[in-house]
């Protein structure tokens, strides 16, 4: 095998869910593409990695200081949906059923992986709540052990805001399911049937 083809295959194989055979197939496909198309793909990936920002309000990916959701005047700013990752936000947005804002934690608490509360954007969420503008926090994180640990921690932090209603999405999503991979209909039902959490 050509060294250049082998190098490209090895790099593509680093992507999640891409095995050796798929990586080789992708590399061969790229070889058949027009040079301008490959250049465009390469430029897009470089710009994605180097120029992307995080929204200063919600921690969503953005091209500027505020993401399109946070800068949309039609969004209900009194409701914030807390998610683990940007992929979860996109899954909820794709349902078309939610018109509030978001807060992306950037992961979940996982002592095994060395991720503690200070590694997540929980303080940013609390700063947002201090403005008094938010009346409900919807916690929409995965139902894994780490997700439940994060939920418990968040509930303790949110006790400092007794006037804010705290709810979770309905547990129509199975334990251990990653929100990013749940179908839109299930997410829609989970949002509609969310429940308030007792905090005493």
KOLKOLLO-964921 format. One record per residue (C-alpha): x, y, z. Coordinates in Angstrom, 2 decimals. Layout:
N
> X; Y; Z
...
END
This chain:
200
> 0.00; 0.00; 0.00
> 1.16; 3.53; -0.77
> 2.60; 5.27; 2.31
> 0.37; 8.31; 1.63
> -2.73; 6.12; 1.42
> -1.70; 4.27; 4.59
> -1.18; 7.56; 6.46
> -4.59; 8.88; 5.36
> -6.24; 5.59; 6.36
> -4.57; 5.68; 9.77
> -5.76; 9.25; 10.39
> -9.35; 8.48; 9.31
> -9.32; 5.42; 11.56
> -8.88; 7.73; 14.58
> -12.48; 8.92; 14.14
> -15.04; 7.24; 16.43
> -16.87; 4.32; 14.84
> -14.46; 4.12; 11.90
> -12.65; 0.79; 11.57
> -9.72; -0.03; 9.31
> -11.83; -1.16; 6.34
> -14.15; 1.87; 6.48
> -11.16; 4.19; 6.82
> -9.54; 2.65; 3.73
> -12.84; 2.95; 1.83
> -13.09; 6.64; 2.78
> -9.48; 7.29; 1.78
> -10.09; 5.64; -1.60
> -13.24; 7.72; -2.07
> -11.33; 10.92; -1.28
> -8.79; 9.93; -3.96
> -11.61; 9.88; -6.53
> -12.96; 13.29; -5.53
> -12.14; 16.47; -7.45
> -9.08; 18.25; -5.99
> -11.16; 21.41; -5.32
> -13.70; 19.37; -3.35
> -10.93; 17.79; -1.24
> -9.40; 21.23; -0.65
> -12.80; 22.54; 0.44
> -13.25; 19.60; 2.82
> -9.78; 20.10; 4.27
> -10.34; 23.85; 4.75
> -13.72; 23.26; 6.42
> -12.19; 20.79; 8.89
> -9.28; 23.11; 9.69
> -11.60; 26.07; 10.24
> -13.91; 23.91; 12.37
> -11.01; 22.95; 14.63
> -9.27; 26.34; 14.82
> -12.03; 28.96; 14.44
> -14.96; 27.49; 16.36
> -15.94; 29.27; 19.57
> -18.15; 28.48; 22.52
> -21.16; 30.69; 23.19
> -20.42; 32.82; 26.27
> -24.00; 32.38; 27.45
> -24.78; 28.68; 26.94
> -21.49; 26.98; 25.93
> -22.94; 25.87; 22.56
> -20.67; 25.85; 19.51
> -20.74; 29.17; 17.73
> -19.09; 31.33; 15.08
> -19.28; 34.38; 17.37
> -19.68; 35.28; 21.05
> -23.37; 34.29; 21.07
> -24.80; 31.27; 19.28
> -27.86; 31.66; 17.00
> -30.18; 30.27; 19.71
> -29.03; 32.72; 22.39
> -29.25; 35.65; 19.99
> -32.75; 34.70; 18.76
> -35.26; 37.17; 20.30
> -38.12; 34.68; 19.77
> -36.67; 32.13; 22.22
> -38.22; 31.87; 25.70
> -35.37; 33.02; 27.95
> -37.23; 32.07; 31.12
> -36.67; 28.35; 30.42
> -33.24; 26.74; 30.10
> -32.62; 23.12; 29.11
> -29.41; 21.67; 30.56
> -27.69; 19.07; 28.33
> -24.38; 17.23; 28.41
> -23.05; 17.92; 24.94
> -23.82; 19.93; 21.82
> -25.04; 16.74; 20.12
> -27.80; 16.48; 22.73
> -28.83; 20.08; 22.07
> -29.06; 19.32; 18.34
> -31.20; 16.23; 19.03
> -33.69; 18.32; 21.02
> -33.67; 21.14; 18.44
> -34.47; 18.63; 15.69
> -37.78; 17.81; 17.38
> -39.00; 21.39; 16.79
> -40.90; 21.17; 20.09
> -38.70; 23.26; 22.36
> -38.45; 27.06; 22.16
> -36.47; 27.88; 25.29
> -32.71; 28.30; 25.64
> -30.00; 25.79; 26.51
> -27.01; 25.27; 28.71
> -24.31; 22.81; 27.61
> -22.40; 21.31; 30.54
> -19.62; 19.89; 28.40
> -19.91; 16.37; 29.84
> -20.95; 14.59; 33.02
> -19.26; 13.96; 36.36
> -17.13; 10.85; 36.00
> -14.55; 10.19; 38.73
> -13.24; 7.18; 36.76
> -12.29; 9.52; 33.91
> -11.09; 12.27; 36.22
> -14.02; 14.59; 35.40
> -15.29; 16.51; 38.41
> -17.90; 19.26; 38.81
> -15.28; 21.97; 38.27
> -14.56; 20.56; 34.80
> -18.15; 21.25; 33.72
> -19.91; 24.56; 33.03
> -22.05; 24.38; 36.19
> -20.84; 27.72; 37.60
> -21.82; 29.39; 34.32
> -25.34; 27.97; 34.73
> -25.57; 29.30; 38.31
> -24.38; 32.73; 37.16
> -27.20; 32.71; 34.61
> -29.73; 31.85; 37.33
> -28.52; 34.75; 39.47
> -29.96; 37.17; 36.90
> -33.47; 36.17; 38.05
> -34.66; 35.84; 34.45
> -34.98; 32.03; 34.49
> -38.10; 30.44; 36.00
> -37.53; 26.80; 34.96
> -34.51; 24.57; 34.50
> -35.09; 21.36; 32.52
> -32.36; 18.80; 33.10
> -31.99; 16.63; 29.99
> -28.96; 14.48; 30.59
> -28.35; 10.80; 29.89
> -29.71; 8.21; 32.30
> -26.33; 6.58; 32.85
> -24.68; 6.23; 36.26
> -22.57; 9.31; 35.47
> -25.67; 11.17; 34.30
> -27.50; 10.36; 37.54
> -24.46; 11.48; 39.56
> -24.45; 14.76; 37.66
> -28.21; 15.15; 38.16
> -27.80; 14.66; 41.93
> -25.00; 17.24; 42.04
> -27.02; 19.75; 39.99
> -30.05; 19.35; 42.24
> -27.90; 20.19; 45.27
> -26.52; 23.29; 43.56
> -29.98; 24.39; 42.40
> -31.31; 24.37; 45.98
> -29.80; 27.85; 46.17
> -32.54; 29.00; 43.76
> -35.84; 28.01; 45.46
> -37.95; 30.17; 43.12
> -36.73; 28.27; 40.06
> -38.78; 25.23; 38.99
> -36.52; 22.24; 38.30
> -37.71; 19.40; 36.08
> -36.20; 16.49; 34.18
> -37.27; 15.09; 30.87
> -39.60; 12.12; 31.29
> -37.79; 8.84; 31.57
> -39.21; 7.37; 28.40
> -35.55; 7.26; 27.50
> -34.08; 4.00; 28.76
> -31.44; 3.82; 31.48
> -27.99; 3.92; 29.91
> -29.21; 5.47; 26.63
> -27.18; 8.36; 25.21
> -29.51; 11.26; 24.42
> -27.67; 11.99; 21.18
> -28.78; 8.63; 19.73
> -32.41; 8.65; 20.87
> -35.00; 9.18; 18.12
> -36.80; 12.54; 17.87
> -40.26; 11.18; 18.72
> -39.00; 9.72; 22.02
> -37.28; 13.02; 22.87
> -40.47; 14.94; 22.03
> -42.55; 12.77; 24.40
> -39.88; 13.01; 27.08
> -39.91; 16.82; 26.89
> -43.71; 17.08; 26.92
> -43.99; 14.66; 29.88
> -41.19; 16.12; 31.96
> -41.74; 16.19; 35.70
> -40.78; 18.58; 38.46
> -38.22; 17.36; 40.96
> -38.82; 17.71; 44.70
> -35.82; 19.42; 46.27
> -36.32; 19.01; 50.03
END
